[in-house]
Structure formats: C-alpha cells, structure tokens
C-alpha cells in the first residue's frame, strides 16, 4: 500500500527527470513519460496517470499531431474517464483529431490501439450521458482490436512477451471502459 501523496511526489520527480534527460535517440523523453503514465494505469492510478499524459502534451507540443501526441491525448482522456472526470474526459477527447488518429492507425499498430481506446472512451462517455451507442463505432473498435491482435505471439522470446503484454493491456482497458458502467464487457 502506498501513500497517495508520496506516490504523487515520486511521480512528479520522475516526470521532471524525464523532461531533463537528453532526447537521444529522438523520442527518448516522450517514451519515458509514456512509461510512467501507462504504468500508473496498471496500478489503477487513473487521475495521476492522466496528469502525466497531460504534462507530456505540454512538454512536447511539437508531437501533438504524431503518434506520441495522439497516445498522450487518448491516454489522458481514458484516464480521466476512468477517474470519473467525465467533463474533462469529454473535453480532451473532443480535442483529438479523430481523422488524423485513424490515418495513423492505418499505418502503425500502436496508433490502432490508441484509436480503439479513443472510440471506447467516447462510447463510455455516451453511455454515461444516457445516449445510444453508435453501432458503427462498436464495429470499428472490433476491427481495430482484430488488427492490433496480430502483434500477439506464441513465441517464448522477450519481444513476444512485450507484444502480448501490449495487446493484453488494450484488452483490459477496453473491458474496463465497457464494464464499469454496466455495458456488456464482451
């Protein structure tokens, strides 16, 4: 068990270190923020993770229209939704360029996972408002999950483990978004 204030202080310290490290090779600092924010979600620290992703967006404004920027924005919206900060989650989600994210998803598997989280987060927000779920969006989420599942592997090597973990985390996130408010979690 961790003291929330101590955890928040430690995370702020880690984020400051990420911002200060050399960015060689390019993207090293952004990957550092991604690791911290995503790890906080693994510990169900939704709001703290969302804050790290939001900090990454302001630390790396040049990445706003890139896979890192999309990941930070989608993960911030997801974390806010999971923390029950629905208005903030909606605002962050509305600020994401869904068409650009979709174009990225056609080229990069990780962007496909982010697009699936983006749509699942938006669907959860719709359910929270009592709105009808968009069947076409549900179909897109299924399509994206199937596409992302190609990274899963039965190989015993380290790379296969990481790919399987990546897919398992996507599956967990989508299940959480659907099950917490009574939607079928299939």
N, C-alpha and C positions, 0 to 999 in steps of 0.2 A: 504494500500500500504506500502510495506516495502523497506527500503533502502538496496540494494543488499550487500553492504559492511558490514552493520550492521548485516544482516542475516548471512552472511558467518562467521563473527566473533562469533556470538552466536552459530552457528553450531559447529565451532571449539572448543568452550568452552564446549559444551555438549559432543562432542566426547572425549575430554580429561577427562571429568568426567566419561564417560562410561569406558574408559580404566583403570581408577584408582579404580573403585568400586570393592569390593570383588566378586569373581566369585562363590558365594554360594547362591543357588544351581548352579551346573555347567551349563554354558551356559547363565548365567545372563548378563554378559558383552556383549556377542555376540547378545543377544536379544535386548539389549539397542542400539547397532549400527544398527541392522535391523530396529528397530522402527524409528530411526532418518532418515536413508536413504530412507525408504519407505514413510515416511511422507513428505519428500521433494518432492518426485514424485507426491504425492497428490496435492502439491502446484505448479506443473509444473516447479520445480527447478531441471531439469534433470542433468545438469553438477555438481551441488553441491551434489546432491544425489549420483551420480556416484563416486564422490571423497570420500564420506563417505564409500561407499561399498568397494572401493579400499583400503582405510585406514583400514577397518576391515580385509581385506585379509592379510595385512602386520602385523596387530596387533595380529591376530590369525592364524599363519601359520600352526599350528597343526590341524586346521579344514579344510584344503584345500580339502581333499577327503571325507568330511562329508556333511550332509545337510546344515549346516551353511555356509561352504565354497562354496558349489555349489550355494546357494542363493546369497551370496555376488558377486560371479563372474558373474552369469547370470544377476543380477540386475545392475552391473556395465556396462556390455555390452549393456543392454537395455537402460540405461540412456544415455550412450554415443551415441547410435544410435538416440535416441530421440533428443539429443542436436545437431545432425548433425555432430558429430565427428566420421565419418564413418570408417576411417582407424583405429582409436583407438578401436572402437567397434568391428571391424573385428579381430584385434589382440587379444583382450580379449576373444572374442567368440572362436577363434581358439585354445586358451589355455585351454578351458574347455574340460574335458574328457566326451564326449557325451555318451559313453557306460556306464561309471560309473553313470552318471546322470540318464540314462534310467533305470539302475538296481535299483537305489534309488527310482525312480518314480513307480516302480512295488510294492514297499513296503510302501511308505509314500506319502500321498496325497499332502502335501506341495511340495515335490520333483516333483510330476506330474505337478503342476502349474509352477514350475521353468523350467521343461523340455519344457512345452508349450511355455513359454516366450523365452527360448533359441532358439527353432526352428523358432518361429515367428520373432525374431530378425535376425536370419540368412537369412530368406526368404526376409525380408525387405532389408538387405544388398545386396542380389542377385538382387532384383528389382532395387535398386539404381545403380547397375553396368550394368543394361540392360540385365541381364541373365534371362533365362527361369526359372520359378518357378517349383520346384520339387513337382509333384502331390503326391508322397508317403509321403513327409514331411507334406503337407497340410492335408492328411488323418490322420497322426499321431497327428497333432495338434488338429483336431476334436475329435479323440479318447481320448486324454488327457483331453480336456475340458469336455467331457461327463463324464469321470471318476472323475474329480475334482468336478463336479456339484453335486455329491452325498452328499457333505457337506452342500449344501443349504437346508434350512428347513423353514417350515411354523410355527414353534413353536415360541411363543412370548418371550421366555426367553433370557437372555443375551448371553448365549453360541450360540444360534441360530443366534442372531444378528451378532456376530463376524464371524461365519461361512459364513453367507450370504454376509457380507462385504468382506471377503476373496475372495469369488467367484466373486463378482461384480468387485473387483479391477483387477482380472485376465482378466475378460471380457473387461474391459475398456482398459487395457494395450494392449491386442491383437487387439482391434478395432483401437487404436491409431497407432500401428505399421503398420496396413494394410491401413488405410485411409489417412495418411499424404502424401503418395506419389502416390495416385490415384488408389491403388488396391481396388477391391471390399471389402467392410467392413463387409461382412456377418458374 
